[in-house]
Amino acid sequence: MRILSLILISLGLCISAGTQAAESSKKSKSKNKSSVPATGASYAKRPDAAAWAERMAQENQLDPKWVKAQLAQAKLIPSIPKLILPPAQVSQKNWAAYRARFIEPKRVQAGLQFWQRHQTLLMQAEQAYGVPPWLIVGVIGVETFYGQHTGNFRVLDALSTLTFDFPKEHPRATERQTFFSKELAQFLIMASKEKINPTKLKGSYAGAMGLPQFMPSSWANFAVDFDGDKHIDLFNNPADVIGSVANYFKAFQWQTGMPTHYPVKFDAALLDMDALMAPDILPTFNVNSFQTKGAVIEGDALLHKGPLALIELLNGNEPPSYVAGTENFYAITRYNWSSYYAMAVIELGQAVAREKREQRLSRSGGGHGRTPTHVGWSPLLHPWTSAEPALKGNQDSWL
């Protein structure tokens, strides 16, 4: 994998997704009804902002007067430095609670409507990039509830605040401030190229934008003009949204036809949990080495050709859930560096796919009633049952 070259780029996107999507859904009922964040002082007279504008314009062949004029309209948002700090108390991870935020009836129904409305585009993206519709639908659903929660911060304000007033008490303040400085530069380059007024774009408190919550660097590197209208619009153009998400996963080595994960159990006599957990979520073990360390896999998993990782999902005070993650599971974590996020994307995409299949069978007269796996049921939360096979690359493209 081109991990080292792409990791820094993907950092831009990973800030926005998963946890932040959940937080935005709690703070905001819709993108149109959210309260406007309070703003503070303007950056118009800040010497550090003026010096940054001069340097950025020279490095990127932009008009210094234009860059300064944009920054002069940016304002400090006092709430953002607080939001970007790690929580004082880290709550116990709980996959069941995390899952419940995203795999619920309203989101599944919204996903079904999104899929039905854009089925042709989803099929075209699959043909172009090898990325299945369920994955794209799952990502957009987790990120922004299909456009309902795209953020209410002016991106210019958010990125300027994090560039010039990043909290010094953050444990990685220098590294993160540098990151956001680059994101602000990319944002202004994008606005200049697309001829967009940068003061008009709104997103998350970290500067993530549109339905897929791309950071500016991800927009620059992965966003595509999928409908060929010579503009890239991740806010209002579903073609560009769908094509860009698919292109992102192709860039991070999504492999068509490969499952994302397999069920796993343990052989207590052989179990070496420390060794299995040492690589974290990076697929490292072949089937044989995985099993010799006490991980028990069956069926199709035994025929898997690539490396595997043991994925642990904590469930609060209850026993953890485990799966054997493939390189495709790892690819999803490049969108957001969290196994919980990846599994939520997978399960939401699967839930929407099942709903679509149920409707298709019902219309054709072949339905047999709803299965218990519709929304509330998850194989990971019921370890005494056999987990259903993970969706493979494009096996459900007919849905």
Phi and psi in degrees as a GROMACS rama.xvg file:
@    title "Ramachandran Plot"
@    xaxis  label "Phi"
@    yaxis  label "Psi"
@TYPE xy
-86.2491  58.6492  ARG-2
-66.1781  -51.8842  ILE-3
-63.7424  -38.2267  LEU-4
-73.7723  -25.5538  SER-5
-104.019  -15.3582  LEU-6
-60.3897  -44.6583  ILE-7
-64.1941  -33.4165  LEU-8
-68.033  -44.5151  ILE-9
-69.1355  -20.7056  SER-10
-55.067  -35.5225  LEU-11
-58.3377  -38.8991  GLY-12
-82.7309  -34.7639  LEU-13
-65.7338  -24.5995  CYS-14
-61.8035  -36.9484  ILE-15
-78.9944  -27.9701  SER-16
-91.9082  179.399  ALA-17
59.3597  -100.268  GLY-18
-59.3683  -45.1705  THR-19
-65.8628  -36.0193  GLN-20
-61.9382  -41.0264  ALA-21
-64.6397  -41.5294  ALA-22
-64.4179  -42.2031  GLU-23
-64.8921  -32.6866  SER-24
-70.4463  -28.4887  SER-25
-77.3934  -35.6744  LYS-26
-83.619  -19.3502  LYS-27
-139.902  127.175  SER-28
-77.1373  -31.8604  LYS-29
-159.845  163.144  SER-30
-68.3196  -20.2599  LYS-31
-92.6992  -18.5709  ASN-32
-104.285  -3.37823  LYS-33
-66.9721  148.18  SER-34
-73.027  150.979  SER-35
-80.2866  127.138  VAL-36
-61.0507  141.558  PRO-37
-67.6628  141.962  ALA-38
-116.789  157.858  THR-39
-113.726  -137.411  GLY-40
-69.4342  152.099  ALA-41
-78.2959  154.581  SER-42
-91.62  8.88766  TYR-43
-61.123  -34.9111  ALA-44
-111.378  17.3102  LYS-45
-83.8484  119.759  ARG-46
-58.8872  -37.676  PRO-47
-66.9928  -35.0437  ASP-48
-68.6937  -40.032  ALA-49
-64.937  -41.7308  ALA-50
-66.1519  -40.8271  ALA-51
-60.8299  -43.3758  TRP-52
-61.2989  -43.1598  ALA-53
-60.7718  -48.4677  GLU-54
-65.2456  -44.3302  ARG-55
-64.4349  -42.5006  MET-56
-62.8719  -42.547  ALA-57
-65.275  -41.5987  GLN-58
-69.2502  -25.6671  GLU-59
-118.638  16.0762  ASN-60
53.0114  45.4987  GLN-61
-110.345  159.668  LEU-62
-71.429  117.368  ASP-63
-57.1996  -36.603  PRO-64
-63.5242  -39.7041  LYS-65
-65.9709  -45.1463  TRP-66
-61.7067  -45.2064  VAL-67
-62.982  -37.9012  LYS-68
-65.1215  -36.2783  ALA-69
-69.3558  -46.5034  GLN-70
-63.8146  -30.1284  LEU-71
-63.6086  -20.9127  ALA-72
-92.5937  -6.21535  GLN-73
-80.4481  146.433  ALA-74
-130.804  146.984  LYS-75
-64.9148  133.889  LEU-76
-108.718  105.34  ILE-77
-58.7969  -26.8316  PRO-78
-75.1021  -22.8436  SER-79
-67.7185  -45.8126  ILE-80
-56.4095  -32.4152  PRO-81
-71.9446  -39.7067  LYS-82
-67.2713  -31.682  LEU-83
-80.7606  -16.445  ILE-84
-71.2467  144.431  LEU-85
-60.2041  147.252  PRO-86
-62.1437  144.457  PRO-87
-62.7637  -37.3547  ALA-88
-120.735  122.526  GLN-89
-84.8293  119.003  VAL-90
-75.0827  155.638  SER-91
-68.0875  132.562  GLN-92
-68.0252  141.087  LYS-93
-147.184  101.763  ASN-94
-60.0294  -40.5343  TRP-95
-60.482  -43.2148  ALA-96
-69.8497  -41.5616  ALA-97
-61.4234  -45.6467  TYR-98
-59.9799  -40.2093  ARG-99
-63.4417  -24.2687  ALA-100
-65.5499  -32.3561  ARG-101
-112.258  -34.9229  PHE-102
-98.1882  83.5803  ILE-103
-142.209  157.903  GLU-104
-53.949  -43.5579  PRO-105
-64.4331  -40.1456  LYS-106
-70.9671  -37.3641  ARG-107
-63.8592  -43.4107  VAL-108
-65.5263  -38.985  GLN-109
-64.494  -37.3297  ALA-110
-65.4261  -39.5768  GLY-111
-62.409  -44.7704  LEU-112
-62.9548  -41.0482  GLN-113
-61.3466  -44.9211  PHE-114
-63.0163  -46.9143  TRP-115
-63.7932  -39.3788  GLN-116
-69.7326  -31.8411  ARG-117
-121.733  31.1174  HIS-118
-59.2916  -42.3874  GLN-119
-62.2966  -44.2132  THR-120
-63.4389  -40.6109  LEU-121
-63.7435  -40.0415  LEU-122
-67.4433  -39.156  MET-123
-65.2063  -38.9956  GLN-124
-65.98  -38.332  ALA-125
-63.6406  -42.5204  GLU-126
-65.335  -37.0703  GLN-127
-78.5229  -36.3762  ALA-128
-121.06  -9.39019  TYR-129
76.9985  14.7113  GLY-130
-102.77  125.293  VAL-131
-72.8177  152.307  PRO-132
-55.4114  -40.438  PRO-133
-60.0985  -33.3034  TRP-134
-70.6211  -44.6945  LEU-135
-62.2337  -43.8549  ILE-136
-64.1033  -40.2136  VAL-137
-63.5333  -43.6666  GLY-138
-63.4718  -49.4463  VAL-139
-66.0483  -32.71  ILE-140
-68.0611  -42.0418  GLY-141
-71.1235  -40.7802  VAL-142
-65.912  -52.2635  GLU-143
-138.878  15.4998  THR-144
54.5079  42.9362  PHE-145
60.2628  41.8772  TYR-146
94.9779  -1.98878  GLY-147
-77.5631  -26.4684  GLN-148
-129.292  77.1626  HIS-149
-99.2056  -0.942414  THR-150
102.552  151.113  GLY-151
-126.406  16.8748  ASN-152
-96.3715  136.29  PHE-153
-62.0608  125.894  ARG-154
-60.7707  -38.3422  VAL-155
-59.868  -43.763  LEU-156
-65.7996  -46.0472  ASP-157
-60.9201  -49.8809  ALA-158
-70.8416  -32.8668  LEU-159
-67.2552  -42.5105  SER-160
-59.1609  -44.3849  THR-161
-76.8507  -16.7058  LEU-162
-84.9217  -44.0506  THR-163
-104.044  -14.1583  PHE-164
-137.609  39.7394  ASP-165
-66.6467  137.136  PHE-166
-64.8409  124.341  PRO-167
-66.6799  -21.9548  LYS-168
-78.8182  -5.45063  GLU-169
-64.4329  137.571  HIS-170
-63.0406  -21.0648  PRO-171
-125.656  45.0397  ARG-172
-58.0483  -48.4324  ALA-173
-62.8318  -45.7971  THR-174
-62.8937  -44.5105  GLU-175
-72.8945  -36.5382  ARG-176
-63.4726  -40.3916  GLN-177
-61.312  -42.6112  THR-178
-58.3799  -48.1913  PHE-179
-71.2182  -28.2898  PHE-180
-61.8735  -42.4801  SER-181
-66.5803  -36.6422  LYS-182
-66.9855  -39.22  GLU-183
-62.269  -42.004  LEU-184
-61.3311  -46.1305  ALA-185
-62.4571  -37.0367  GLN-186
-63.0002  -44.4416  PHE-187
-69.913  -36.0473  LEU-188
-61.403  -44.6014  ILE-189
-61.9483  -44.905  MET-190
-62.0929  -40.4617  ALA-191
-66.029  -44.848  SER-192
-65.4228  -43.0582  LYS-193
-87.7533  -1.33471  GLU-194
56.8588  48.5369  LYS-195
-108.292  140.65  ILE-196
-72.9918  110.582  ASN-197
-63.1923  -18.8047  PRO-198
-77.1069  -11.2683  THR-199
-92.4567  -15.9545  LYS-200
-87.2542  133.316  LEU-201
-119.326  151.48  LYS-202
-162.005  -153.32  GLY-203
-78.4609  171.666  SER-204
-67.1461  -15.1113  TYR-205
-96.7097  -1.01457  ALA-206
94.5183  11.9194  GLY-207
-77.367  144.314  ALA-208
-128.177  149.422  MET-209
74.7254  -175.286  GLY-210
-60.5267  -37.6764  LEU-211
-90.4597  0.481855  PRO-212
53.9841  54.3228  GLN-213
-80.5212  133.605  PHE-214
-73.3462  160.252  MET-215
-54.5561  -38.126  PRO-216
-67.0934  -35.865  SER-217
-69.6288  -37.0463  SER-218
-58.8559  -46.6108  TRP-219
-64.5338  -36.7124  ALA-220
-95.0107  -25.6162  ASN-221
-126.97  -20.1844  PHE-222
-68.0284  140.822  ALA-223
-130.076  150.986  VAL-224
-86.0955  82.4207  ASP-225
-74.3108  -22.6491  PHE-226
-101.175  2.36355  ASP-227
70.4488  26.5994  GLY-228
-91.5182  9.97146  ASP-229
71.3493  15.3585  LYS-230
-139.016  147.579  HIS-231
-107.815  120.733  ILE-232
-132.61  106.559  ASP-233
-95.3684  5.4825  LEU-234
-96.0489  -42.1514  PHE-235
-127.361  -6.23035  ASN-236
-109.445  102.41  ASN-237
-61.7476  -29.5983  PRO-238
-62.0792  -47.7242  ALA-239
-67.4652  -36.5662  ASP-240
-61.5625  -51.6505  VAL-241
-65.3473  -46.6704  ILE-242
-63.3663  -36.7033  GLY-243
-70.3313  -40.734  SER-244
-63.0613  -44.0378  VAL-245
-62.1997  -42.195  ALA-246
-64.1868  -36.6958  ASN-247
-58.5038  -48.5651  TYR-248
-69.2052  -34.4251  PHE-249
-62.1464  -40.8909  LYS-250
-62.9564  -29.7523  ALA-251
-100.554  31.3188  PHE-252
69.3186  32.816  GLN-253
-59.1563  133.849  TRP-254
-112.067  112.278  GLN-255
-58.7862  130.586  THR-256
92.4459  -11.4937  GLY-257
-87.4572  132.953  MET-258
-62.1216  161.105  PRO-259
-85.3375  -29.8585  THR-260
-166.25  166.756  HIS-261
-130.484  155.024  TYR-262
-62.9556  149.779  PRO-263
-142.304  142.013  VAL-264
-126.29  -176.919  LYS-265
-131.357  144.263  PHE-266
-100.12  106.802  ASP-267
-57.7201  -31.7762  ALA-268
-70.0402  -27.1094  ALA-269
-107.659  -8.52463  LEU-270
-61.9219  123.082  LEU-271
-122.598  79.9831  ASP-272
-63.9021  -36.2734  MET-273
-59.789  -43.5458  ASP-274
-67.9395  -39.8618  ALA-275
-66.3809  -34.2248  LEU-276
-88.9131  -13.0358  MET-277
-56.7753  -42.0606  ALA-278
-78.4862  0.655355  PRO-279
60.1321  -129.672  ASP-280
-92.764  3.08966  ILE-281
-76.3982  119.311  LEU-282
-60.2942  123.333  PRO-283
-133.681  -32.9843  THR-284
-96.7391  137.282  PHE-285
-79.2176  172.531  ASN-286
-56.6943  -42.473  VAL-287
-66.872  -48.3213  ASN-288
-67.2109  -31.0187  SER-289
-61.929  -45.0001  PHE-290
-73.9755  -35.9588  GLN-291
-65.4445  -18.0593  THR-292
-94.2557  8.26748  LYS-293
99.3986  5.08119  GLY-294
-87.4597  126.237  ALA-295
-105.545  118.883  VAL-296
-124.021  156.94  ILE-297
-138.248  170.684  GLU-298
59.1469  -131.159  GLY-299
-59.6494  -28.2597  ASP-300
-60.6816  -32.7165  ALA-301
-67.6729  -19.7709  LEU-302
-96.6297  1.03468  LEU-303
-64.3849  132.607  HIS-304
-92.6569  -24.4407  LYS-305
-94.7224  -178.564  GLY-306
-74.1305  158.192  PRO-307
-126.398  158.269  LEU-308
-131.855  146.463  ALA-309
-85.1933  117.714  LEU-310
-100.354  122.802  ILE-311
-107.362  128.629  GLU-312
-120.644  110.469  LEU-313
-72.034  148.276  LEU-314
-125.542  48.7808  ASN-315
64.1856  -124.903  GLY-316
-85.5315  -4.94137  ASN-317
-89.1578  164.842  GLU-318
-60.3725  145.221  PRO-319
-65.5202  160.189  PRO-320
-102.342  148.723  SER-321
-134.489  145.101  TYR-322
-139.547  161.766  VAL-323
-94.0598  107.039  ALA-324
-85.5232  139.819  GLY-325
-98.0651  -176.567  THR-326
-64.1014  -26.0976  GLU-327
-73.2474  -33.7627  ASN-328
-61.8296  -44.6861  PHE-329
-61.5816  -37.866  TYR-330
-60.2205  -38.1279  ALA-331
-66.1122  -34.9906  ILE-332
-70.6737  -9.6239  THR-333
-75.9093  -17.5195  ARG-334
-79.0395  -36.6211  TYR-335
-150.981  126.891  ASN-336
-76.812  63.7625  TRP-337
-149.789  128.319  SER-338
-69.0239  -29.1709  SER-339
-66.5606  -43.8195  TYR-340
-59.5098  -48.6677  TYR-341
-59.0918  -43.9403  ALA-342
-68.7165  -34.1983  MET-343
-64.5185  -42.091  ALA-344
-60.3004  -46.9791  VAL-345
-61.4594  -49.3181  ILE-346
-70.22  -34.1465  GLU-347
-66.8172  -45.8376  LEU-348
-59.3555  -40.5956  GLY-349
-66.782  -40.4925  GLN-350
-62.9779  -41.608  ALA-351
-66.6063  -40.5954  VAL-352
-61.6752  -41.6659  ALA-353
-65.1144  -40.4871  ARG-354
-62.1217  -40.5692  GLU-355
-65.8744  -40.7988  LYS-356
-65.8122  -40.7532  ARG-357
-59.5679  -43.8597  GLU-358
-65.1067  -40.2486  GLN-359
-63.3686  -45.3663  ARG-360
-66.3637  -37.3088  LEU-361
-64.0316  -42.1878  SER-362
-66.9751  -31.6391  ARG-363
-87.4769  -2.48174  SER-364
81.5077  10.6815  GLY-365
-105.596  8.96324  GLY-366
-73.2907  151.971  GLY-367
-124.259  26.3203  HIS-368
86.8345  165.838  GLY-369
-75.5318  142.784  ARG-370
-85.2463  158.251  THR-371
-69.766  -4.60097  PRO-372
-90.0292  13.5722  THR-373
-60.5927  -68.0156  HIS-374
-128.95  -53.8061  VAL-375
-78.1005  -19.4001  GLY-376
-91.1272  137.928  TRP-377
-139.551  132.331  SER-378
-59.7437  -29.0084  PRO-379
-71.4707  -22.9843  LEU-380
-94.7309  -0.415921  LEU-381
-132.375  70.4818  HIS-382
-65.9449  -10.3183  PRO-383
-82.3953  -4.3433  TRP-384
-109.621  165.59  THR-385
-81.6695  125.73  SER-386
-67.6895  139.583  ALA-387
-68.9751  153.042  GLU-388
-59.1815  141.935  PRO-389
-68.3183  147.354  ALA-390
-62.2078  139.356  LEU-391
-100.319  159.423  LYS-392
-17.7839  -82.223  GLY-393
-123.316  24.7383  ASN-394
-69.1015  -21.1007  GLN-395
-106.285  20.4267  ASP-396
-67.093  -15.5633  SER-397
-77.7017  -12.8973  TRP-398
